[in-house]
Amino acid sequence: MADISKMIDNGDLKTNVGSVLPFHDAVKAHEMLEGKLEHAKGRIVLKVVD
């Protein structure tokens, strides 16, 4: 994990995050994955901690 964190910090590793949802919206995130709900192109991230 430390290596990955270092790569992100250095800009060597980039991710495309399309949506960030609170953990209590996990069902909605799953529906987005299934194509039942539209979402921005990219990863769907569940935020666990504020």
PDB file of N, H, CA, C and O in Angstrom:
ATOM      1  N   MET A   1       0.819  -1.194   0.000  1.00  0.00           N
ATOM      2  CA  MET A   1       0.000   0.000   0.000  1.00  0.00           C
ATOM      3  C   MET A   1       0.861   1.255   0.000  1.00  0.00           C
ATOM      4  O   MET A   1       0.523   2.241  -0.655  1.00  0.00           O
ATOM      5  N   ALA A   2       1.949   1.226   0.715  1.00  0.00           N
ATOM      6  H   ALA A   2       2.224   0.425   1.248  1.00  0.00           H
ATOM      7  CA  ALA A   2       2.817   2.400   0.782  1.00  0.00           C
ATOM      8  C   ALA A   2       3.365   2.737  -0.602  1.00  0.00           C
ATOM      9  O   ALA A   2       3.476   3.909  -0.962  1.00  0.00           O
ATOM     10  N   ASP A   3       3.709   1.702  -1.382  1.00  0.00           N
ATOM     11  H   ASP A   3       3.619   0.749  -1.090  1.00  0.00           H
ATOM     12  CA  ASP A   3       4.213   1.934  -2.735  1.00  0.00           C
ATOM     13  C   ASP A   3       3.149   2.575  -3.621  1.00  0.00           C
ATOM     14  O   ASP A   3       3.442   3.494  -4.385  1.00  0.00           O
ATOM     15  N   ILE A   4       1.925   2.091  -3.517  1.00  0.00           N
ATOM     16  H   ILE A   4       1.687   1.344  -2.896  1.00  0.00           H
ATOM     17  CA  ILE A   4       0.827   2.647  -4.311  1.00  0.00           C
ATOM     18  C   ILE A   4       0.571   4.092  -3.903  1.00  0.00           C
ATOM     19  O   ILE A   4       0.377   4.956  -4.757  1.00  0.00           O
ATOM     20  N   SER A   5       0.568   4.349  -2.619  1.00  0.00           N
ATOM     21  H   SER A   5       0.725   3.647  -1.925  1.00  0.00           H
ATOM     22  CA  SER A   5       0.359   5.712  -2.131  1.00  0.00           C
ATOM     23  C   SER A   5       1.435   6.652  -2.663  1.00  0.00           C
ATOM     24  O   SER A   5       1.143   7.782  -3.056  1.00  0.00           O
ATOM     25  N   LYS A   6       2.664   6.186  -2.674  1.00  0.00           N
ATOM     26  H   LYS A   6       2.902   5.269  -2.355  1.00  0.00           H
ATOM     27  CA  LYS A   6       3.788   6.989  -3.174  1.00  0.00           C
ATOM     28  C   LYS A   6       3.619   7.276  -4.668  1.00  0.00           C
ATOM     29  O   LYS A   6       3.889   8.384  -5.130  1.00  0.00           O
ATOM     30  N   MET A   7       3.167   6.262  -5.417  1.00  0.00           N
ATOM     31  H   MET A   7       2.948   5.361  -5.041  1.00  0.00           H
ATOM     32  CA  MET A   7       2.961   6.440  -6.855  1.00  0.00           C
ATOM     33  C   MET A   7       1.864   7.469  -7.130  1.00  0.00           C
ATOM     34  O   MET A   7       1.989   8.281  -8.046  1.00  0.00           O
ATOM     35  N   ILE A   8       0.800   7.436  -6.344  1.00  0.00           N
ATOM     36  H   ILE A   8       0.698   6.776  -5.600  1.00  0.00           H
ATOM     37  CA  ILE A   8      -0.281   8.418  -6.506  1.00  0.00           C
ATOM     38  C   ILE A   8       0.231   9.807  -6.181  1.00  0.00           C
ATOM     39  O   ILE A   8      -0.018  10.752  -6.930  1.00  0.00           O
ATOM     40  N   ASP A   9       0.943   9.942  -5.077  1.00  0.00           N
ATOM     41  H   ASP A   9       1.145   9.174  -4.468  1.00  0.00           H
ATOM     42  CA  ASP A   9       1.493  11.236  -4.670  1.00  0.00           C
ATOM     43  C   ASP A   9       2.433  11.810  -5.725  1.00  0.00           C
ATOM     44  O   ASP A   9       2.448  13.021  -5.944  1.00  0.00           O
ATOM     45  N   ASN A  10       3.223  10.948  -6.384  1.00  0.00           N
ATOM     46  H   ASN A  10       3.211   9.964  -6.206  1.00  0.00           H
ATOM     47  CA  ASN A  10       4.172  11.383  -7.403  1.00  0.00           C
ATOM     48  C   ASN A  10       3.514  11.642  -8.755  1.00  0.00           C
ATOM     49  O   ASN A  10       4.149  12.171  -9.667  1.00  0.00           O
ATOM     50  N   GLY A  11       2.235  11.265  -8.882  1.00  0.00           N
ATOM     51  H   GLY A  11       1.720  10.835  -8.140  1.00  0.00           H
ATOM     52  CA  GLY A  11       1.534  11.437 -10.156  1.00  0.00           C
ATOM     53  C   GLY A  11       1.826  10.327 -11.151  1.00  0.00           C
ATOM     54  O   GLY A  11       1.491  10.449 -12.329  1.00  0.00           O
ATOM     55  N   ASP A  12       2.450   9.240 -10.690  1.00  0.00           N
ATOM     56  H   ASP A  12       2.723   9.142  -9.733  1.00  0.00           H
ATOM     57  CA  ASP A  12       2.767   8.114 -11.559  1.00  0.00           C
ATOM     58  C   ASP A  12       1.565   7.196 -11.774  1.00  0.00           C
ATOM     59  O   ASP A  12       1.526   6.438 -12.743  1.00  0.00           O
ATOM     60  N   LEU A  13       0.612   7.262 -10.895  1.00  0.00           N
ATOM     61  H   LEU A  13       0.643   7.877 -10.108  1.00  0.00           H
ATOM     62  CA  LEU A  13      -0.579   6.419 -10.977  1.00  0.00           C
ATOM     63  C   LEU A  13      -1.794   7.322 -10.870  1.00  0.00           C
ATOM     64  O   LEU A  13      -1.937   8.072  -9.905  1.00  0.00           O
ATOM     65  N   LYS A  14      -2.664   7.247 -11.862  1.00  0.00           N
ATOM     66  H   LYS A  14      -2.548   6.637 -12.646  1.00  0.00           H
ATOM     67  CA  LYS A  14      -3.854   8.096 -11.875  1.00  0.00           C
ATOM     68  C   LYS A  14      -5.085   7.211 -11.981  1.00  0.00           C
ATOM     69  O   LYS A  14      -5.063   6.163 -12.626  1.00  0.00           O
ATOM     70  N   THR A  15      -6.141   7.643 -11.347  1.00  0.00           N
ATOM     71  H   THR A  15      -6.159   8.495 -10.823  1.00  0.00           H
ATOM     72  CA  THR A  15      -7.401   6.919 -11.416  1.00  0.00           C
ATOM     73  C   THR A  15      -8.477   7.847 -11.960  1.00  0.00           C
ATOM     74  O   THR A  15      -8.359   9.069 -11.870  1.00  0.00           O
ATOM     75  N   ASN A  16      -9.510   7.268 -12.518  1.00  0.00           N
ATOM     76  H   ASN A  16      -9.606   6.276 -12.591  1.00  0.00           H
ATOM     77  CA  ASN A  16     -10.634   8.026 -13.037  1.00  0.00           C
ATOM     78  C   ASN A  16     -11.842   7.731 -12.158  1.00  0.00           C
ATOM     79  O   ASN A  16     -12.490   6.694 -12.304  1.00  0.00           O
ATOM     80  N   VAL A  17     -12.137   8.649 -11.245  1.00  0.00           N
ATOM     81  H   VAL A  17     -11.611   9.491 -11.126  1.00  0.00           H
ATOM     82  CA  VAL A  17     -13.278   8.479 -10.340  1.00  0.00           C
ATOM     83  C   VAL A  17     -14.466   9.230 -10.918  1.00  0.00           C
ATOM     84  O   VAL A  17     -14.412  10.444 -11.118  1.00  0.00           O
ATOM     85  N   GLY A  18     -15.538   8.494 -11.186  1.00  0.00           N
ATOM     86  H   GLY A  18     -15.582   7.508 -11.024  1.00  0.00           H
ATOM     87  CA  GLY A  18     -16.743   9.104 -11.746  1.00  0.00           C
ATOM     88  C   GLY A  18     -17.733   9.529 -10.691  1.00  0.00           C
ATOM     89  O   GLY A  18     -18.399  10.553 -10.847  1.00  0.00           O
ATOM     90  N   SER A  19     -17.848   8.760  -9.609  1.00  0.00           N
ATOM     91  H   SER A  19     -17.307   7.928  -9.482  1.00  0.00           H
ATOM     92  CA  SER A  19     -18.823   9.038  -8.558  1.00  0.00           C
ATOM     93  C   SER A  19     -18.261   8.643  -7.201  1.00  0.00           C
ATOM     94  O   SER A  19     -17.583   7.625  -7.062  1.00  0.00           O
ATOM     95  N   VAL A  20     -18.560   9.473  -6.203  1.00  0.00           N
ATOM     96  H   VAL A  20     -19.110  10.300  -6.316  1.00  0.00           H
ATOM     97  CA  VAL A  20     -18.222   9.150  -4.815  1.00  0.00           C
ATOM     98  C   VAL A  20     -19.519   9.219  -4.028  1.00  0.00           C
ATOM     99  O   VAL A  20     -20.189  10.251  -3.987  1.00  0.00           O
ATOM    100  N   LEU A  21     -19.860   8.099  -3.403  1.00  0.00           N
ATOM    101  H   LEU A  21     -19.316   7.260  -3.436  1.00  0.00           H
ATOM    102  CA  LEU A  21     -21.114   8.007  -2.654  1.00  0.00           C
ATOM    103  C   LEU A  21     -20.829   7.627  -1.208  1.00  0.00           C
ATOM    104  O   LEU A  21     -19.865   6.913  -0.932  1.00  0.00           O
ATOM    105  N   PRO A  22     -21.669   8.103  -0.278  1.00  0.00           N
ATOM    106  CA  PRO A  22     -21.509   7.649   1.107  1.00  0.00           C
ATOM    107  C   PRO A  22     -21.841   6.162   1.211  1.00  0.00           C
ATOM    108  O   PRO A  22     -22.608   5.629   0.409  1.00  0.00           O
ATOM    109  N   PHE A  23     -21.259   5.509   2.197  1.00  0.00           N
ATOM    110  H   PHE A  23     -20.636   5.942   2.848  1.00  0.00           H
ATOM    111  CA  PHE A  23     -21.427   4.065   2.356  1.00  0.00           C
ATOM    112  C   PHE A  23     -22.893   3.650   2.421  1.00  0.00           C
ATOM    113  O   PHE A  23     -23.258   2.577   1.941  1.00  0.00           O
ATOM    114  N   HIS A  24     -23.732   4.496   3.013  1.00  0.00           N
ATOM    115  H   HIS A  24     -23.435   5.368   3.403  1.00  0.00           H
ATOM    116  CA  HIS A  24     -25.147   4.112   3.138  1.00  0.00           C
ATOM    117  C   HIS A  24     -25.865   4.087   1.779  1.00  0.00           C
ATOM    118  O   HIS A  24     -27.014   3.652   1.705  1.00  0.00           O
ATOM    119  N   ASP A  25     -25.205   4.547   0.704  1.00  0.00           N
ATOM    120  H   ASP A  25     -24.271   4.900   0.764  1.00  0.00           H
ATOM    121  CA  ASP A  25     -25.771   4.472  -0.640  1.00  0.00           C
ATOM    122  C   ASP A  25     -25.176   3.307  -1.439  1.00  0.00           C
ATOM    123  O   ASP A  25     -25.115   3.362  -2.667  1.00  0.00           O
ATOM    124  N   ALA A  26     -24.745   2.273  -0.753  1.00  0.00           N
ATOM    125  H   ALA A  26     -24.794   2.228   0.245  1.00  0.00           H
ATOM    126  CA  ALA A  26     -24.136   1.127  -1.427  1.00  0.00           C
ATOM    127  C   ALA A  26     -25.093   0.469  -2.413  1.00  0.00           C
ATOM    128  O   ALA A  26     -24.665  -0.001  -3.467  1.00  0.00           O
ATOM    129  N   VAL A  27     -26.366   0.430  -2.091  1.00  0.00           N
ATOM    130  H   VAL A  27     -26.714   0.812  -1.235  1.00  0.00           H
ATOM    131  CA  VAL A  27     -27.350  -0.163  -3.011  1.00  0.00           C
ATOM    132  C   VAL A  27     -27.406   0.654  -4.295  1.00  0.00           C
ATOM    133  O   VAL A  27     -27.457   0.095  -5.391  1.00  0.00           O
ATOM    134  N   LYS A  28     -27.397   1.975  -4.160  1.00  0.00           N
ATOM    135  H   LYS A  28     -27.355   2.429  -3.270  1.00  0.00           H
ATOM    136  CA  LYS A  28     -27.408   2.854  -5.328  1.00  0.00           C
ATOM    137  C   LYS A  28     -26.149   2.626  -6.175  1.00  0.00           C
ATOM    138  O   LYS A  28     -26.230   2.587  -7.402  1.00  0.00           O
ATOM    139  N   ALA A  29     -24.995   2.478  -5.528  1.00  0.00           N
ATOM    140  H   ALA A  29     -24.929   2.510  -4.531  1.00  0.00           H
ATOM    141  CA  ALA A  29     -23.748   2.228  -6.245  1.00  0.00           C
ATOM    142  C   ALA A  29     -23.839   0.922  -7.030  1.00  0.00           C
ATOM    143  O   ALA A  29     -23.375   0.842  -8.168  1.00  0.00           O
ATOM    144  N   HIS A  30     -24.426  -0.080  -6.431  1.00  0.00           N
ATOM    145  H   HIS A  30     -24.802  -0.015  -5.507  1.00  0.00           H
ATOM    146  CA  HIS A  30     -24.558  -1.370  -7.107  1.00  0.00           C
ATOM    147  C   HIS A  30     -25.490  -1.241  -8.307  1.00  0.00           C
ATOM    148  O   HIS A  30     -25.236  -1.836  -9.354  1.00  0.00           O
ATOM    149  N   GLU A  31     -26.554  -0.474  -8.165  1.00  0.00           N
ATOM    150  H   GLU A  31     -26.760   0.010  -7.315  1.00  0.00           H
ATOM    151  CA  GLU A  31     -27.467  -0.245  -9.288  1.00  0.00           C
ATOM    152  C   GLU A  31     -26.761   0.503 -10.417  1.00  0.00           C
ATOM    153  O   GLU A  31     -27.048   0.266 -11.590  1.00  0.00           O
ATOM    154  N   MET A  32     -25.847   1.395 -10.074  1.00  0.00           N
ATOM    155  H   MET A  32     -25.614   1.588  -9.121  1.00  0.00           H
ATOM    156  CA  MET A  32     -25.058   2.092 -11.094  1.00  0.00           C
ATOM    157  C   MET A  32     -24.184   1.089 -11.852  1.00  0.00           C
ATOM    158  O   MET A  32     -24.078   1.146 -13.077  1.00  0.00           O
ATOM    159  N   LEU A  33     -23.562   0.172 -11.112  1.00  0.00           N
ATOM    160  H   LEU A  33     -23.647   0.125 -10.117  1.00  0.00           H
ATOM    161  CA  LEU A  33     -22.719  -0.844 -11.743  1.00  0.00           C
ATOM    162  C   LEU A  33     -23.521  -1.737 -12.691  1.00  0.00           C
ATOM    163  O   LEU A  33     -23.032  -2.148 -13.744  1.00  0.00           O
ATOM    164  N   GLU A  34     -24.744  -2.023 -12.300  1.00  0.00           N
ATOM    165  H   GLU A  34     -25.140  -1.689 -11.445  1.00  0.00           H
ATOM    166  CA  GLU A  34     -25.600  -2.890 -13.117  1.00  0.00           C
ATOM    167  C   GLU A  34     -26.190  -2.161 -14.311  1.00  0.00           C
ATOM    168  O   GLU A  34     -26.794  -2.791 -15.179  1.00  0.00           O
ATOM    169  N   GLY A  35     -26.027  -0.837 -14.371  1.00  0.00           N
ATOM    170  H   GLY A  35     -25.537  -0.325 -13.665  1.00  0.00           H
ATOM    171  CA  GLY A  35     -26.582  -0.062 -15.472  1.00  0.00           C
ATOM    172  C   GLY A  35     -28.007   0.377 -15.259  1.00  0.00           C
ATOM    173  O   GLY A  35     -28.628   0.922 -16.171  1.00  0.00           O
ATOM    174  N   LYS A  36     -28.546   0.150 -14.065  1.00  0.00           N
ATOM    175  H   LYS A  36     -28.041  -0.293 -13.324  1.00  0.00           H
ATOM    176  CA  LYS A  36     -29.919   0.570 -13.758  1.00  0.00           C
ATOM    177  C   LYS A  36     -30.008   2.074 -13.525  1.00  0.00           C
ATOM    178  O   LYS A  36     -31.056   2.677 -13.756  1.00  0.00           O
ATOM    179  N   LEU A  37     -28.922   2.677 -13.074  1.00  0.00           N
ATOM    180  H   LEU A  37     -28.070   2.187 -12.887  1.00  0.00           H
ATOM    181  CA  LEU A  37     -28.845   4.122 -12.861  1.00  0.00           C
ATOM    182  C   LEU A  37     -27.640   4.655 -13.618  1.00  0.00           C
ATOM    183  O   LEU A  37     -26.600   4.001 -13.697  1.00  0.00           O
ATOM    184  N   GLU A  38     -27.794   5.854 -14.176  1.00  0.00           N
ATOM    185  H   GLU A  38     -28.639   6.385 -14.112  1.00  0.00           H
ATOM    186  CA  GLU A  38     -26.679   6.466 -14.895  1.00  0.00           C
ATOM    187  C   GLU A  38     -25.674   7.046 -13.909  1.00  0.00           C
ATOM    188  O   GLU A  38     -26.025   7.430 -12.794  1.00  0.00           O
ATOM    189  N   HIS A  39     -24.422   7.102 -14.343  1.00  0.00           N
ATOM    190  H   HIS A  39     -24.137   6.790 -15.249  1.00  0.00           H
ATOM    191  CA  HIS A  39     -23.365   7.733 -13.543  1.00  0.00           C
ATOM    192  C   HIS A  39     -22.277   8.211 -14.473  1.00  0.00           C
ATOM    193  O   HIS A  39     -22.186   7.776 -15.621  1.00  0.00           O
ATOM    194  N   ALA A  40     -21.457   9.103 -13.973  1.00  0.00           N
ATOM    195  H   ALA A  40     -21.531   9.456 -13.040  1.00  0.00           H
ATOM    196  CA  ALA A  40     -20.338   9.615 -14.760  1.00  0.00           C
ATOM    197  C   ALA A  40     -19.359   8.484 -15.060  1.00  0.00           C
ATOM    198  O   ALA A  40     -19.234   7.534 -14.288  1.00  0.00           O
ATOM    199  N   LYS A  41     -18.676   8.600 -16.181  1.00  0.00           N
ATOM    200  H   LYS A  41     -18.777   9.372 -16.808  1.00  0.00           H
ATOM    201  CA  LYS A  41     -17.693   7.584 -16.559  1.00  0.00           C
ATOM    202  C   LYS A  41     -16.570   7.543 -15.528  1.00  0.00           C
ATOM    203  O   LYS A  41     -16.058   8.586 -15.119  1.00  0.00           O
ATOM    204  N   GLY A  42     -16.195   6.362 -15.117  1.00  0.00           N
ATOM    205  H   GLY A  42     -16.610   5.515 -15.449  1.00  0.00           H
ATOM    206  CA  GLY A  42     -15.117   6.183 -14.149  1.00  0.00           C
ATOM    207  C   GLY A  42     -15.540   5.276 -13.008  1.00  0.00           C
ATOM    208  O   GLY A  42     -16.622   4.689 -13.018  1.00  0.00           O
ATOM    209  N   ARG A  43     -14.675   5.183 -12.047  1.00  0.00           N
ATOM    210  H   ARG A  43     -13.796   5.660 -12.040  1.00  0.00           H
ATOM    211  CA  ARG A  43     -14.906   4.314 -10.887  1.00  0.00           C
ATOM    212  C   ARG A  43     -16.022   4.854 -10.000  1.00  0.00           C
ATOM    213  O   ARG A  43     -16.267   6.058  -9.936  1.00  0.00           O
ATOM    214  N   ILE A  44     -16.679   3.942  -9.330  1.00  0.00           N
ATOM    215  H   ILE A  44     -16.480   2.964  -9.382  1.00  0.00           H
ATOM    216  CA  ILE A  44     -17.666   4.301  -8.317  1.00  0.00           C
ATOM    217  C   ILE A  44     -17.031   3.994  -6.968  1.00  0.00           C
ATOM    218  O   ILE A  44     -16.662   2.852  -6.692  1.00  0.00           O
ATOM    219  N   VAL A  45     -16.907   5.010  -6.137  1.00  0.00           N
ATOM    220  H   VAL A  45     -17.206   5.938  -6.361  1.00  0.00           H
ATOM    221  CA  VAL A  45     -16.216   4.884  -4.854  1.00  0.00           C
ATOM    222  C   VAL A  45     -17.219   5.056  -3.718  1.00  0.00           C
ATOM    223  O   VAL A  45     -18.026   5.985  -3.734  1.00  0.00           O
ATOM    224  N   LEU A  46     -17.168   4.167  -2.741  1.00  0.00           N
ATOM    225  H   LEU A  46     -16.512   3.412  -2.728  1.00  0.00           H
ATOM    226  CA  LEU A  46     -17.968   4.315  -1.530  1.00  0.00           C
ATOM    227  C   LEU A  46     -17.107   4.942  -0.451  1.00  0.00           C
ATOM    228  O   LEU A  46     -16.045   4.423  -0.109  1.00  0.00           O
ATOM    229  N   LYS A  47     -17.568   6.054   0.080  1.00  0.00           N
ATOM    230  H   LYS A  47     -18.432   6.475  -0.197  1.00  0.00           H
ATOM    231  CA  LYS A  47     -16.848   6.766   1.137  1.00  0.00           C
ATOM    232  C   LYS A  47     -17.263   6.172   2.478  1.00  0.00           C
ATOM    233  O   LYS A  47     -18.433   6.232   2.854  1.00  0.00           O
ATOM    234  N   VAL A  48     -16.308   5.603   3.194  1.00  0.00           N
ATOM    235  H   VAL A  48     -15.357   5.554   2.889  1.00  0.00           H
ATOM    236  CA  VAL A  48     -16.602   4.917   4.449  1.00  0.00           C
ATOM    237  C   VAL A  48     -16.483   5.852   5.638  1.00  0.00           C
ATOM    238  O   VAL A  48     -17.271   5.752   6.579  1.00  0.00           O
ATOM    239  N   VAL A  49     -15.511   6.765   5.618  1.00  0.00           N
ATOM    240  H   VAL A  49     -14.872   6.847   4.854  1.00  0.00           H
ATOM    241  CA  VAL A  49     -15.254   7.665   6.741  1.00  0.00           C
ATOM    242  C   VAL A  49     -15.314   9.094   6.242  1.00  0.00           C
ATOM    243  O   VAL A  49     -14.851   9.399   5.143  1.00  0.00           O
ATOM    244  N   ASP A  50     -15.893   9.977   7.061  1.00  0.00           N
ATOM    245  H   ASP A  50     -16.270   9.730   7.954  1.00  0.00           H
ATOM    246  CA  ASP A  50     -15.908  11.406   6.708  1.00  0.00           C
ATOM    247  C   ASP A  50     -14.608  12.065   7.024  1.00  0.00           C
ATOM    248  O   ASP A  50     -14.450  13.264   6.790  1.00  0.00           O
TER     249      ASP A  50
END
